[in-house]
Amino acid sequence: MSDPMMPLPAIEAEPTSVPPAVLLANHLKALKLPSFAREYEKVAFEAAQDRADYPRYLLRLCELERIDRERRMVERRIRMARFPHTKSFDTFDFAAQPSLNKALVLELARGEWIERQRNVIALGPSGTGKTHTALALGLAACQKGHSVAFTTAAALVHDLMEARDERRLRSLQKHLASVKLLILDELGYVPFTAVGGELLFEVLSQRYERGSTLITSNLPFDEWTSVFGSERLTGALLDRLTHHVHILEMNGDSFRLTSSRKRQKDKGEAK
């Protein structure tokens, strides 16, 4: 029996005819370091030009790999969120919605409310930028490292009822409970059946103080009963949603209507 304190014999590399560059590419691929593989020659040349030592050379490669990895992770979170469009606040016209608290919106874009499991409810007529705001906050959340799921209220209720019929409701509920931010758009446009309202209530209740929910609605709170069809259910839901909530009031003119009027005016002046 060999002595466990004896040093291990040196392992000699077997001779190979494979070029080192090919072996290195294979190793970097196996280690999932695509930026290393793509940039190491360029960075080596720059390091030689700057007379940088090996640690600085490796540091630069690590920085590039980390930046690229974070970019890919953000892109993956955006794909998983299933946004219908990608929107940011760079294209949002705050001046056209003076009722909207711009300072609060920009603070929400930092994402701290998601870390605290708070909610956001955006209320206002159709066309006032509620969905744009929701999409921009969702994009900011993805960029901050949070998982996001975007859906309309009607689509989610349809999915829940379909999942119940196909005996996969628990799996869908588990997914909806796991995301850091659930965005529920257009609540109030379509009333739910009693079963649909109860299924949606259950999803939102499961997220209470465990995850953040962002809801947009064209209805004030006192009219939500017309959507859920039950005062008891609506009251219990609002009690949970508004316990830790930021409310965005968006009562300006419709962006779409204003844009349409402007186009008609421009056409009239062009004649």
C-alpha positions as CSV (number, residue, x, y, z in Angstrom):
1,M,0.0,0.0,0.0
2,S,1.4,3.4,-1.0
3,D,2.2,6.0,1.6
4,P,-0.5,8.8,1.4
5,M,2.1,11.4,2.3
6,M,4.3,10.6,-0.6
7,P,4.2,13.3,-3.3
8,L,2.4,12.4,-6.5
9,P,4.6,11.7,-9.5
10,A,4.8,14.4,-12.1
11,I,2.4,13.9,-15.1
12,E,4.1,14.3,-18.4
13,A,2.0,15.6,-21.2
14,E,1.6,13.2,-24.1
15,P,3.1,14.4,-27.3
16,T,0.4,15.6,-29.7
17,S,0.3,16.9,-33.2
18,V,-2.7,19.1,-32.6
19,P,-1.7,22.8,-32.7
20,P,-1.9,24.6,-29.3
21,A,-4.4,27.1,-30.7
22,V,-6.8,24.3,-31.5
23,L,-6.4,22.8,-28.1
24,L,-6.9,26.1,-26.4
25,A,-10.1,26.8,-28.4
26,N,-11.5,23.4,-27.4
27,H,-10.6,24.0,-23.7
28,L,-12.2,27.5,-23.7
29,K,-15.3,26.1,-25.4
30,A,-15.6,23.4,-22.8
31,L,-15.1,25.9,-20.0
32,K,-17.8,28.1,-21.6
33,L,-15.5,31.1,-22.0
34,P,-16.4,32.4,-25.5
35,S,-15.0,35.9,-24.9
36,F,-11.6,34.4,-23.9
37,A,-11.6,32.5,-27.2
38,R,-12.6,35.4,-29.2
39,E,-10.4,38.1,-27.6
40,Y,-7.3,36.5,-26.2
41,E,-5.1,37.1,-29.3
42,K,-6.2,40.7,-29.6
43,V,-5.7,41.4,-25.9
44,A,-2.3,39.6,-26.0
45,F,-1.2,42.0,-28.7
46,E,-2.4,45.0,-26.8
47,A,-0.8,43.8,-23.6
48,A,2.5,43.4,-25.4
49,Q,2.2,46.9,-26.8
50,D,1.6,48.3,-23.3
51,R,4.1,46.0,-21.7
52,A,1.5,44.7,-19.4
53,D,2.3,41.8,-17.1
54,Y,0.4,38.5,-17.1
55,P,-2.0,39.4,-14.3
56,R,-3.1,42.5,-16.1
57,Y,-3.6,40.5,-19.3
58,L,-5.7,37.9,-17.5
59,L,-7.7,40.7,-15.7
60,R,-8.6,42.3,-19.0
61,L,-9.8,39.0,-20.4
62,C,-11.8,38.3,-17.3
63,E,-13.4,41.7,-17.5
64,L,-14.4,41.1,-21.2
65,E,-15.8,37.7,-20.3
66,R,-17.9,39.0,-17.4
67,I,-19.3,41.9,-19.5
68,D,-20.3,39.6,-22.3
69,R,-21.8,37.1,-19.8
70,E,-23.9,39.7,-18.1
71,R,-25.1,41.0,-21.5
72,R,-26.1,37.5,-22.5
73,M,-27.9,37.0,-19.2
74,V,-29.9,40.2,-19.7
75,E,-30.8,39.2,-23.2
76,R,-32.0,35.8,-21.9
77,R,-34.1,37.4,-19.2
78,I,-35.7,39.7,-21.8
79,R,-36.6,36.7,-24.0
80,M,-38.0,34.8,-21.0
81,A,-40.2,37.8,-20.1
82,R,-42.0,37.6,-23.4
83,F,-42.5,41.3,-23.9
84,P,-44.6,42.1,-26.9
85,H,-42.3,45.0,-27.6
86,T,-39.1,46.3,-26.0
87,K,-39.7,49.8,-24.6
88,S,-37.6,52.1,-22.4
89,F,-38.1,55.5,-20.8
90,D,-35.8,57.0,-23.4
91,T,-38.8,57.2,-25.8
92,F,-41.5,58.1,-23.2
93,D,-42.9,61.6,-23.4
94,F,-43.3,62.6,-19.7
95,A,-44.3,66.1,-20.7
96,A,-47.4,64.7,-22.4
97,Q,-48.5,63.1,-19.1
98,P,-48.2,65.8,-16.4
99,S,-50.3,63.7,-14.0
100,L,-47.6,61.0,-13.9
101,N,-45.0,61.3,-11.1
102,K,-41.8,61.3,-13.2
103,A,-39.5,61.2,-10.2
104,L,-41.3,58.2,-8.8
105,V,-41.2,56.4,-12.1
106,L,-37.4,56.9,-12.5
107,E,-36.9,55.8,-8.9
108,L,-38.9,52.6,-9.7
109,A,-36.6,52.0,-12.7
110,R,-33.8,51.4,-10.2
111,G,-35.5,48.2,-9.1
112,E,-35.4,48.5,-5.3
113,W,-39.1,48.1,-5.0
114,I,-38.7,44.6,-6.5
115,E,-36.1,43.6,-4.0
116,R,-38.6,44.7,-1.3
117,Q,-41.5,42.7,-2.8
118,R,-43.6,45.8,-3.4
119,N,-46.3,46.3,-6.1
120,V,-47.0,49.0,-8.7
121,I,-50.4,49.8,-10.1
122,A,-50.8,52.1,-13.0
123,L,-54.3,53.6,-13.5
124,G,-55.6,55.7,-16.3
125,P,-57.6,55.7,-19.6
126,S,-56.6,53.9,-22.6
127,G,-53.6,55.3,-24.6
128,T,-52.0,57.2,-21.7
129,G,-48.8,55.2,-21.7
130,K,-49.5,52.6,-19.0
131,T,-48.3,49.7,-21.1
132,H,-45.2,51.6,-22.2
133,T,-44.4,52.3,-18.5
134,A,-44.9,48.7,-17.6
135,L,-42.7,47.5,-20.4
136,A,-40.0,50.0,-19.5
137,L,-40.0,49.0,-15.9
138,G,-39.9,45.4,-16.9
139,L,-36.9,46.0,-19.1
140,A,-35.1,47.9,-16.3
141,A,-35.9,44.9,-14.0
142,C,-34.3,42.5,-16.5
143,Q,-31.2,44.8,-16.7
144,K,-31.0,44.8,-12.9
145,G,-30.9,41.0,-12.8
146,H,-34.6,40.2,-11.9
147,S,-36.7,37.6,-13.6
148,V,-39.8,39.0,-15.3
149,A,-43.0,37.6,-16.8
150,F,-45.3,39.8,-18.9
151,T,-48.8,39.0,-19.9
152,T,-52.2,40.6,-20.3
153,A,-54.8,39.8,-17.6
154,A,-57.1,38.2,-20.1
155,A,-54.3,36.0,-21.5
156,L,-53.2,34.9,-18.1
157,V,-56.8,33.9,-17.0
158,H,-57.1,31.9,-20.3
159,D,-53.8,30.2,-19.6
160,L,-54.8,29.4,-16.1
161,M,-58.1,27.8,-17.1
162,E,-56.4,25.9,-19.9
163,A,-53.8,24.6,-17.5
164,R,-56.5,23.6,-15.0
165,D,-58.3,21.6,-17.7
166,E,-55.0,19.9,-18.8
167,R,-54.0,19.1,-15.2
168,R,-50.8,21.3,-15.2
169,L,-52.2,24.2,-13.2
170,R,-49.8,23.6,-10.3
171,S,-46.8,23.8,-12.6
172,L,-48.0,27.1,-14.1
173,Q,-48.8,28.5,-10.6
174,K,-45.3,27.5,-9.4
175,H,-43.7,29.4,-12.4
176,L,-45.8,32.5,-11.8
177,A,-44.9,32.5,-8.1
178,S,-41.2,32.1,-8.8
179,V,-40.6,35.2,-11.0
180,K,-39.4,38.3,-9.2
181,L,-41.8,40.6,-11.2
182,L,-45.1,39.6,-12.7
183,I,-46.5,42.3,-15.1
184,L,-50.3,42.0,-15.6
185,D,-51.4,44.4,-18.4
186,E,-54.8,45.6,-19.3
187,L,-56.8,44.5,-16.3
188,G,-60.4,45.7,-16.7
189,Y,-60.8,45.4,-20.5
190,V,-62.4,41.9,-20.3
191,P,-64.5,40.7,-17.4
192,F,-63.7,37.2,-16.0
193,T,-65.8,34.3,-15.2
194,A,-66.2,33.3,-11.6
195,V,-63.6,30.5,-12.1
196,G,-61.2,32.7,-14.0
197,G,-61.4,35.4,-11.3
198,E,-60.7,32.9,-8.6
199,L,-57.7,31.5,-10.4
200,L,-56.2,34.9,-10.9
201,F,-56.9,35.8,-7.3
202,E,-55.0,32.7,-6.2
203,V,-51.9,33.6,-8.3
204,L,-51.8,37.1,-7.0
205,S,-52.4,35.9,-3.4
206,Q,-49.4,33.5,-3.7
207,R,-47.2,36.4,-4.6
208,Y,-48.2,38.5,-1.6
209,E,-45.0,39.6,0.1
210,R,-43.1,37.0,-1.9
211,G,-42.8,38.8,-5.3
212,S,-43.6,42.0,-7.0
213,T,-46.6,42.5,-9.2
214,L,-47.2,45.4,-11.7
215,I,-50.7,45.9,-12.9
216,T,-52.1,48.3,-15.4
217,S,-55.8,49.1,-15.5
218,N,-58.2,51.5,-17.2
219,L,-60.5,51.2,-14.2
220,P,-60.4,52.9,-10.8
221,F,-60.3,50.5,-7.8
222,D,-64.0,50.9,-7.1
223,E,-64.9,49.5,-10.5
224,W,-62.7,46.3,-10.3
225,T,-65.7,44.4,-9.0
226,S,-67.1,44.5,-12.5
227,V,-64.1,42.5,-13.7
228,F,-64.0,39.9,-10.9
229,G,-67.7,39.8,-10.4
230,S,-67.4,39.5,-6.6
231,E,-67.1,42.2,-4.0
232,R,-65.6,39.8,-1.5
233,L,-63.0,38.6,-3.9
234,T,-62.2,42.1,-5.2
235,G,-61.9,43.4,-1.6
236,A,-59.5,40.7,-0.6
237,L,-57.4,41.1,-3.7
238,L,-57.1,44.9,-3.3
239,D,-56.2,44.4,0.4
240,R,-53.2,42.4,-0.6
241,L,-52.2,44.4,-3.7
242,T,-52.3,47.8,-2.0
243,H,-50.6,46.8,1.3
244,H,-47.2,47.7,-0.2
245,V,-47.9,49.6,-3.4
246,H,-46.8,52.5,-5.5
247,I,-49.7,53.9,-7.5
248,L,-49.1,55.7,-10.8
249,E,-51.9,58.0,-11.9
250,M,-52.0,58.5,-15.7
251,N,-55.0,60.7,-16.5
252,G,-53.7,62.7,-19.5
253,D,-54.8,62.6,-23.1
254,S,-54.3,59.5,-25.2
255,F,-50.9,59.4,-26.9
256,R,-52.5,57.6,-29.9
257,L,-55.4,60.1,-30.2
258,T,-53.0,63.0,-29.9
259,S,-50.7,61.5,-32.5
260,S,-53.6,60.8,-34.9
261,R,-54.8,64.4,-34.5
262,K,-51.3,65.7,-35.3
263,R,-51.1,63.6,-38.4
264,Q,-54.4,64.8,-39.6
265,K,-53.4,68.4,-38.9
266,D,-50.1,68.0,-40.8
267,K,-51.9,66.5,-43.8
268,G,-54.4,69.4,-43.8
269,E,-51.5,72.0,-43.7
270,A,-49.7,70.1,-46.5
271,K,-52.6,70.5,-48.9
